[in-house]
């Protein structure tokens, strides 16, 4: 179909412009070749004549000198060609890399959006798939890691609030032995928690992650990095926290009854008014932790390193302190009636543990390897003897 009016005129102008460009390119190339040829024919003789300065030489020697100058010029031109070729290749590579990066960013953004949309699905397997997709994105993209961690934390706070809401979640007063592990009753929440604990190990910027007032009863947190996590008022009763890293985390008023914290790291953690009755803290690192007014009745604190820890007004009645290092701990107003100690227990200088009601008994010896013990989340919690 033929074009009329302005469109036809614009097409003619474009055709004319393209033709002019072609003519200019041809003419420019011809002129360049002519100049280069003239330079190779004329310039060597001029250079040799200038260097001889009128001296008399044979025609053969003069021809040889001219040939040498031409060879030098050819080498220089070849060098320039190689240089400009390398530069053009580098520029093309940069353009290709920028294009590839833009394509990858677009693909990553699309994957991110689709993964977030999956979290709102009413199907469990779709939500788990979305969480795994976000986890994978965060592993490959450091820029998106903090956003993914924030989304995982928000997912946990939204789906598992404490106190629990909704008929599908076990009520707050249900006995802990009647509650299934988190990976069984809320598999998507366990995936979000595990992903968060793994990604926190590779964080570049340390910011508080908020998991406060969350229902994490019987959660599997073994070996997870939960540094600088706000776990205030969280319920982690009978949770597995074996060798978990909780450095500088906040556990104010947290429920950690019967939690398995063997060899866990709680350096500088704030466990003020935390409920740790019956918790297993064997060989845990409690250096400089604040356990003021914490309830540690019947807690297993064998061989803990509690140098610099604060137990001010803490309740340690019936706790097992055999082999614990409390040499620089603050035990002001701590209650120790019925607590167990051994000759390996180290006390602060001048502290009279016998007068405080501590019972000295035989040291238990080396702790059994963790592989020979059942996971904390599958262990039935024994009844507490202490008065609530």
C-alpha positions in Angstrom: 0.0 0.0 0.0 1.4 3.4 -1.0 1.7 6.2 1.5 0.3 9.6 0.9 0.9 13.0 2.5 3.4 13.5 5.4 4.2 9.7 5.7 5.3 9.5 2.1 7.5 12.6 2.5 9.1 11.2 5.7 9.9 8.0 4.0 11.5 9.8 1.1 13.6 11.8 3.5 14.7 8.7 5.3 15.6 7.0 2.1 17.5 10.1 1.0 19.4 10.3 4.3 20.4 6.6 4.1 21.6 7.1 0.5 23.7 10.2 1.6 25.2 8.2 4.4 26.2 5.4 2.0 27.8 7.9 -0.4 29.6 9.7 2.4 30.9 6.3 3.7 32.2 5.3 0.2 33.8 8.7 -0.5 35.4 8.7 3.0 36.8 5.3 2.5 38.2 6.2 -0.9 39.8 9.4 0.4 41.3 7.5 3.4 42.8 4.9 1.1 44.2 7.5 -1.2 45.7 9.4 1.7 47.2 6.2 3.2 48.6 5.2 -0.2 50.1 8.6 -0.8 51.7 8.5 2.6 53.3 5.2 2.0 54.6 6.3 -1.4 55.7 9.8 -0.6 56.4 10.0 3.2 59.2 7.4 3.4 61.3 9.3 0.7 60.7 12.6 2.6 61.8 11.1 5.9 65.0 9.6 4.3 65.8 12.8 2.5 65.4 14.8 5.8 67.7 12.3 7.7 70.4 12.4 5.0 70.4 16.2 4.9 71.8 16.4 1.4 74.5 13.7 1.9 75.4 11.6 -1.1 74.5 7.9 -1.0 74.0 5.2 -3.5 70.6 4.6 -5.0 70.6 1.1 -3.5 71.3 2.3 0.0 68.6 5.0 -0.4 66.1 2.4 -1.6 66.9 0.2 1.4 66.4 3.1 3.8 63.1 3.9 2.2 62.0 0.3 2.5 62.9 0.2 6.2 60.8 3.3 6.8 57.9 1.7 5.0 58.2 -1.4 7.2 58.2 0.7 10.3 55.1 2.6 9.1 53.4 -0.7 8.3 54.2 -2.0 11.8 52.8 1.2 13.3 49.6 0.9 11.3 49.2 -2.8 12.2 49.7 -1.9 15.8 47.0 0.8 15.6 44.7 -1.7 13.8 45.2 -4.2 16.6 44.7 -1.6 19.3 41.5 -0.3 17.8 40.3 -3.9 17.2 40.9 -4.8 20.8 39.2 -1.6 22.0 36.2 -2.4 19.7 36.1 -5.9 21.1 36.2 -4.6 24.7 33.4 -2.2 24.0 31.3 -4.9 22.4 32.0 -7.1 25.4 30.9 -4.4 27.8 27.7 -3.8 25.8 27.0 -7.5 25.8 27.7 -7.8 29.6 25.4 -4.8 30.3 22.7 -6.4 28.1 23.1 -9.7 29.8 23.0 -8.1 33.3 19.8 -6.2 32.3 18.2 -9.5 31.1 19.2 -11.3 34.3 17.8 -8.4 36.4 14.5 -8.6 34.6 14.4 -12.4 34.9 15.3 -12.2 38.6 12.6 -9.5 39.2 10.0 -11.7 37.5 11.0 -14.8 39.6 10.9 -12.7 42.8 7.4 -11.4 42.0 6.1 -14.8 41.1 7.6 -16.3 44.3 6.0 -13.6 46.5 2.7 -14.2 44.8 3.0 -17.9 45.7 3.2 -17.2 49.4 -0.4 -16.0 49.3 -1.7 -19.3 47.9 -4.1 -21.5 49.9 -2.1 -24.6 48.9 0.7 -25.7 51.1 3.0 -27.1 48.4 2.7 -23.8 46.4 3.7 -21.8 49.5 6.7 -24.1 50.1 7.7 -23.7 46.5 7.6 -19.9 46.8 9.7 -20.0 49.9 12.3 -22.2 48.3 12.3 -19.9 45.2 13.0 -16.9 47.4 15.7 -18.8 49.3 17.4 -19.6 46.1 17.2 -16.0 44.8 18.8 -14.8 48.1 21.6 -17.2 47.7 22.5 -15.9 44.2 21.7 -12.2 44.7 23.2 -10.4 47.7 21.2 -7.3 46.9 17.9 -9.2 47.5 19.1 -11.1 50.6 17.8 -8.6 53.2 14.5 -8.4 51.4 14.0 -12.1 51.4 15.0 -12.4 55.1 12.4 -9.7 55.9 9.7 -11.5 53.8 10.5 -14.8 55.6 10.2 -13.1 59.0 7.0 -11.5 58.0 5.6 -14.8 56.8 6.3 -16.4 60.2 4.9 -13.5 62.2 1.7 -13.5 60.0 1.1 -17.3 59.9 2.3 -18.2 63.5 1.4 -15.4 65.9 1.6 -15.9 69.6 -0.8 -16.3 71.3 -2.1 -18.5 68.5 -5.1 -17.6 66.5 -7.5 -19.7 64.5 -8.8 -23.2 64.9 -6.0 -24.9 62.9 -3.3 -23.9 65.4 -2.9 -25.7 68.7 -4.1 -23.5 71.6 -1.7 -21.9 74.0 -2.8 -24.2 76.9 -2.3 -27.5 75.0 0.3 -29.7 76.6 3.6 -29.5 74.7 3.8 -33.3 74.4 0.5 -33.3 72.5 1.8 -30.8 69.9 3.5 -32.1 66.7 6.8 -30.7 65.6 6.6 -27.5 63.5 7.8 -29.3 60.4 4.7 -31.6 60.7 2.0 -29.1 61.7 3.3 -26.1 59.6 5.8 -27.3 57.0 5.9 -24.0 55.2 6.7 -22.1 58.4 9.6 -24.5 59.1 11.0 -23.9 55.6 10.8 -20.1 56.2 12.5 -20.4 59.5 15.3 -22.7 58.2 15.8 -20.4 55.2 16.0 -17.4 57.5 18.5 -19.1 59.8 20.8 -20.1 56.9 20.7 -16.8 55.0 21.5 -14.8 58.2 24.9 -16.5 58.1 25.8 -14.6 54.9 24.3 -11.2 55.8 26.4 -8.1 54.9 24.4 -5.6 56.8 23.3 -6.4 60.3 19.9 -5.2 61.1 17.3 -6.4 63.6 15.1 -9.1 62.2 11.7 -9.2 64.0 10.3 -12.5 65.0 8.7 -11.3 68.3 5.5 -12.9 69.5 5.8 -15.9 67.2 4.6 -19.4 67.9 7.6 -21.6 67.3 6.8 -24.5 69.6 8.8 -27.6 68.7 10.6 -25.8 65.9 13.8 -27.3 64.4 16.5 -24.6 64.7 19.5 -26.9 65.1 22.6 -25.1 63.8 20.8 -22.1 62.5 22.3 -18.6 62.7 19.8 -16.3 64.5 22.2 -13.4 65.3 20.6 -10.1 66.3 17.1 -11.6 66.0 14.3 -10.0 68.0 12.6 -13.0 69.7 10.9 -11.1 72.5 7.8 -12.9 73.8 8.3 -15.8 71.3 7.2 -19.3 72.3 9.9 -21.8 71.6 8.9 -24.4 74.0 10.6 -27.8 73.3 12.3 -26.2 70.3 15.5 -27.8 69.0 18.3 -25.2 69.2 21.3 -27.5 69.3 24.4 -25.5 68.4 22.3 -22.5 67.2 24.0 -19.1 67.1 21.9 -16.6 69.0 24.6 -14.0 69.6 23.2 -10.6 70.6 19.7 -11.8 70.1 16.8 -10.5 72.2 14.8 -13.1 74.1 13.0 -10.9 76.6 10.1 -12.8 78.2 10.6 -15.6 75.7 9.2 -19.1 76.5 12.0 -21.6 76.2 10.8 -24.3 78.5 12.4 -27.7 77.7 14.2 -26.2 74.7 17.3 -28.1 73.6 20.1 -25.5 73.7 23.1 -27.8 74.0 26.3 -26.1 72.8 24.2 -23.1 71.7 25.9 -19.7 71.5 24.1 -17.0 73.5 26.9 -14.5 73.9 25.6 -11.0 74.8 22.0 -12.3 74.4 19.2 -10.6 76.4 17.2 -13.3 78.1 15.6 -11.0 80.7 12.5 -12.6 82.4 12.8 -15.6 80.0 11.2 -18.9 81.0 13.9 -21.5 80.7 12.5 -24.1 83.0 13.8 -27.6 82.2 15.8 -26.2 79.3 19.0 -28.1 78.3 21.9 -25.7 78.1 24.7 -28.2 78.4 28.1 -26.7 77.3 26.3 -23.5 76.0 28.1 -20.3 75.6 26.5 -17.7 77.9 29.3 -15.2 78.2 28.1 -11.7 78.9 24.4 -12.8 78.5 21.8 -11.0 80.5 19.5 -13.5 82.3 18.2 -11.1 84.9 15.0 -12.4 86.5 15.0 -15.4 84.2 13.3 -18.6 85.4 15.9 -21.4 85.2 14.4 -23.9 87.5 15.4 -27.5 86.7 17.5 -26.2 83.8 20.5 -28.3 82.8 23.5 -25.9 82.8 26.2 -28.4 83.0 29.6 -27.2 81.8 28.2 -23.8 80.6 30.6 -20.9 80.1 28.8 -18.1 81.9 31.7 -15.7 82.4 30.3 -12.2 82.6 26.7 -13.4 82.6 24.2 -11.7 84.7 21.9 -13.8 86.8 20.5 -11.0 89.0 17.4 -12.1 90.8 17.3 -15.2 88.5 15.6 -18.4 89.8 18.1 -21.3 89.6 16.4 -23.6 92.0 17.0 -27.3 91.2 19.2 -26.3 88.3 22.1 -28.6 87.4 25.3 -26.4 87.6 27.9 -29.2 87.7 31.0 -28.2 85.9 29.7 -24.7 85.1 32.1 -21.8 84.9 30.4 -19.0 86.9 33.7 -17.4 88.1 32.8 -13.9 86.9 29.0 -14.2 86.8 26.7 -11.8 88.6 24.6 -13.9 91.0 23.2 -11.1 93.1 19.9 -12.1 94.6 19.9 -15.3 92.6 17.9 -18.2 94.1 19.9 -21.4 94.2 18.0 -23.6 96.6 18.4 -27.3 95.7 20.7 -26.5 92.7 23.4 -29.2 92.0 27.1 -28.4 91.8 30.3 -30.4 91.7 34.0 -29.8 92.5 34.4 -28.6 88.9 31.9 -25.8 89.3 33.6 -22.5 89.5 32.0 -19.7 91.6 32.6 -16.0 91.9 35.3 -15.0 94.3 33.9 -14.9 97.9 30.6 -16.5 96.9 29.3 -19.0 99.5 27.4 -21.5 97.4 26.7 -23.8 100.4 25.0 -21.0 102.3 23.0 -20.3 99.1 21.5 -23.8 99.3 23.6 -25.5 96.6 24.0 -29.2 96.9 27.5 -30.5 96.0 27.5 -33.9 94.3 29.6 -36.0 92.0 30.6 -34.6 88.6 28.8 -36.3 85.7 32.0 -36.6 83.6 32.1 -36.2 79.8 28.9 -35.5 78.0 27.7 -38.1 75.5 28.1 -37.3 71.8 25.0 -35.6 70.3 24.6 -38.3 67.6 23.7 -40.7 70.4 20.9 -38.5 71.7 17.4 -38.1 70.2 16.6 -34.7 68.6 15.2 -32.2 71.0 12.0 -31.7 69.0 11.0 -35.4 69.3 11.9 -35.8 73.0 9.0 -36.0 75.4 9.2 -33.1 77.9 9.2 -34.5 81.5 6.9 -33.0 84.0 8.4 -30.1 86.0 8.8 -30.6 89.7 9.1 -26.8 90.4 6.1 -24.8 91.4 4.9 -22.6 88.5 
